[in-house]
Every structure is written in C-alpha cells, then in structure tokens.
C-alpha cells in the first residue's frame, strides 16, 4: 500500500471517531439539559445542577479540542476544502 492511502485511511478513521464522539456528545447533552430543566425547580439539588453544568462545559471543551486535532486547526471551512468541494460537485454533475 502506498503512503497516501495509509494517510487517507487514518484521516477517515479519525473523522469517523470524531463524528461518533459528536453524536454521543449531542445525545448525552440533550438528556442532561432535559434533566437540568426538570431539576431547576428543585432548589435542594443545586450541587447536582452544578455537576451537570460542569460535565457539559468540560465535555464541550474536550470536543472542541478533538475537532481542532481532527481538522488540523481548520475548524471552519478552509479555502482548500471549498476548492475540493467545488471540484467534487462538478464531478457529480458530470455523472
């Protein structure tokens, strides 16, 4: 196997792990927010509310760091990405 294939394969696996991480993050945070809304009415559970908020903020920071590493610091769309996407869409239109 050539070196480009191995690098592309690693990149795809890295992207897949990131998207799984993002999906789990969204599901868990939706559940935590739902619990937070339910617990907001009960003032005796302030410690639990702070725990939920701490988990959400810490995990959000971790997800941002994960995204930064996966996308090589280019979390927003780069010019190279736009060029590749345009080329890909042009190829799709030809087919």
N, C-alpha and C positions, 0 to 999 in steps of 0.2 A: 504494500500500500504506500501511496506517496504521502509526503508530509502535509500537503494542503488538505487531503482527505481527512487525515487524522486531526488536524486543527479544526476543520469544519465540523467533524463529528463531536469533538469536545465542546465546541460552541453550541451546537444543537442540544446536547445533553445539559449544558449549563442553562440554556434558555428554558428547557423543559422543567428543570428543577426550580427555576425562578417562578415560572407560571404556576406550578403546583404550590409553591410557597405563597404566592399571591392569592390563589384560590382559597387555601386554608385560612390565611390571614383574614380575608373578607368574610368567610363563613363564621369564624370564631368571633370576630369583632361585631358582626351583626347580632350574634347571640349575646355577647357581653353588653352591647348597647341596649338590647331589649331588657336584659336583667337590670341594667343601670336605671332605665326608665321605671321599672317596677319597684326598685329599691329606693328610688328618690323620695317616695312618700313616707318611708320609714326612717326617721332620723336616728334611730338607735344603731343602724348599720353603717355609720359613717366610715369606719375602718374598712369594711368590705368595699364600699364605693371607691375609696382611695386606692385599694388594691386593684380593682378593675381598671381604674384610670391609669395606674402605674403600668399595668400589663399592656394596655393599649398603646401608651406613649412609647414604652421601651420596645415593643414589637414593631411599631411604626418606624422607629429609628433603625432597627435591625433590617427591616425590609428595604429602607432607603439605601442602606449600605450594601445590601445584597444586589439591588438594582444597579448601583454605581459600579460594582465589580463586574457584573454580567455585561453591562452595556459600555464598559471601558470609560466610564466617566461621562458618557454622552447620553444622559437620561432623556433629554429632549431630542427630537429628530435632527440628525446632522445632515449636512449637505450631501455627503456620500450616500446616506440612507435614501434621501429624496431622489438622487440620481439612479440608484439601484431600483427603487420602486417604480420610477417612471419607465425605465427600461423593461422591467417585468410586466407592467401593464401594457406597454406597447407590444411585447411578445404575445401576451394573451389576446390582444385584439387581432393579431395576425392569424391566430389559430381559430 
